[in-house]
């Protein structure tokens, strides 16, 4: 029997997905590394 999708679900209070867009060299990667 295949595992149900609910068994894969983790118990998070909040889940945010963020897309960082912008010019090169402005610090997008630094922000990602700082808060990840």
KEKEMI-199495 format. One line per field, with one value per residue: residue number from 0; z, x, y of N, C-alpha, C in turn; residue in one letter; chain. Coordinates in pm, 1 decimal, always signed. Last residue first. Example, Ala and Ser with C-alpha at 12.3 -4.5 7.8 and 13.67 -1.06 7.14 Angstrom:
num (1 0) $
npz (+708.0 +780.0) $
npx (+1285.0 +1319.0) $
npy (-225.0 -569.0) $
capz (+714.0 +780.0) $
capx (+1367.0 +1230.0) $
capy (-106.0 -450.0) $
cpz (+787.0 +780.0) $
cpx (+1290.0 +1320.0) $
cpy (+3.0 -330.0) $
residu (S A) $
chaine (A A) $
//
This chain:
num (35 34 33 32 31 30 29 28 27 26 25 24 23 22 21 20 19 18 17 16 15 14 13 12 11 10 9 8 7 6 5 4 3 2 1 0) $
npz (+653.2 +685.4 +554.4 +300.0 +193.4 +204.9 +27.6 -212.9 -256.4 -299.5 -543.7 -764.4 -1008.3 -914.0 -826.3 -611.8 -424.4 -305.8 -43.8 +161.2 +492.3 +725.8 +1072.9 +1226.7 +1087.7 +1070.4 +735.9 +540.5 +485.3 +562.5 +375.3 +148.6 +232.4 +77.2 -83.7 +0.0) $
npx (+1778.5 +1860.6 +2110.3 +2075.6 +1902.6 +2064.1 +2265.2 +2126.3 +2072.4 +2249.0 +2295.6 +2396.9 +2141.2 +1810.6 +1549.0 +1355.7 +1274.7 +988.7 +893.7 +663.9 +609.8 +408.9 +353.0 +363.0 +377.9 +421.7 +428.8 +309.0 +315.0 +67.9 -98.2 -70.5 +2.5 +207.0 +59.4 +85.8) $
npy (+3124.8 +3385.4 +3402.3 +3298.4 +3495.3 +3722.7 +3640.7 +3622.4 +3895.0 +4111.2 +4224.8 +4084.9 +4130.2 +4240.5 +4005.7 +3799.1 +3527.5 +3392.8 +3182.3 +3031.2 +2927.0 +2789.2 +2747.2 +2517.6 +2190.2 +1872.5 +1742.5 +1476.8 +1213.8 +1128.9 +1243.2 +1090.9 +745.8 +501.4 +218.0 -119.0) $
capz (+629.3 +747.4 +688.5 +393.5 +200.6 +280.5 +166.6 -153.1 -242.0 -170.2 -444.3 -679.0 -955.9 -990.6 -826.3 -745.7 -423.5 -427.8 -86.1 +41.9 +397.0 +617.4 +953.1 +1262.5 +1097.1 +1154.5 +863.3 +586.0 +445.8 +638.9 +510.1 +150.0 +200.3 +189.4 -93.1 +0.0) $
capx (+1747.5 +1734.5 +2093.5 +2162.9 +1860.6 +1939.0 +2298.8 +2180.5 +1962.3 +2243.8 +2230.1 +2488.8 +2254.0 +1934.3 +1616.6 +1392.8 +1356.4 +1069.1 +931.8 +745.3 +619.0 +499.3 +344.2 +267.8 +431.5 +340.8 +493.1 +290.3 +431.4 +181.1 -101.3 -5.8 -87.7 +181.6 +137.3 +0.0) $
capy (+2982.8 +3346.0 +3456.7 +3228.2 +3355.8 +3717.9 +3670.9 +3500.8 +3797.8 +4044.3 +4310.0 +4158.5 +4053.2 +4250.7 +4134.3 +3843.9 +3648.9 +3402.2 +3316.0 +3013.8 +3036.8 +2752.7 +2830.3 +2622.3 +2325.2 +1960.7 +1774.4 +1614.5 +1292.2 +1077.8 +1299.0 +1221.9 +856.0 +592.9 +341.3 +0.0) $
cpz (+732.8 +724.7 +758.7 +536.5 +302.1 +299.3 +254.5 -6.7 -173.1 -150.4 -310.6 -575.2 -869.1 -927.0 -908.1 -734.4 -566.7 -423.6 -211.4 -15.3 +279.7 +514.7 +850.0 +1141.0 +1147.9 +1172.8 +938.8 +721.8 +501.2 +604.6 +594.6 +289.3 +210.5 +146.5 +25.2 +0.0) $
cpx (+1813.1 +1697.7 +1969.5 +2143.5 +1944.4 +1891.8 +2174.3 +2216.0 +2011.3 +2129.3 +2208.3 +2423.9 +2341.5 +2044.1 +1744.4 +1461.5 +1396.5 +1142.6 +1017.5 +768.7 +705.3 +495.1 +442.9 +243.6 +322.2 +411.8 +406.7 +356.8 +425.9 +308.9 +14.0 -4.2 -14.5 +92.2 +105.7 +89.7) $
cpy (+2894.3 +3200.0 +3402.0 +3276.8 +3279.1 +3574.9 +3668.7 +3522.3 +3671.3 +3947.4 +4239.0 +4246.9 +4143.3 +4166.6 +4128.4 +3978.8 +3681.9 +3535.2 +3307.1 +3152.1 +2994.7 +2864.9 +2777.2 +2711.9 +2417.7 +2094.6 +1873.2 +1633.8 +1433.8 +1152.8 +1247.4 +1282.7 +988.9 +708.2 +431.9 +124.4) $
residu (X X X X X X X X X X X X X X X X X X X X X X X X X X X X X X X X X X X X) $
chaine (A A A A A A A A A A A A A A A A A A A A A A A A A A A A A A A A A A A A) $
//
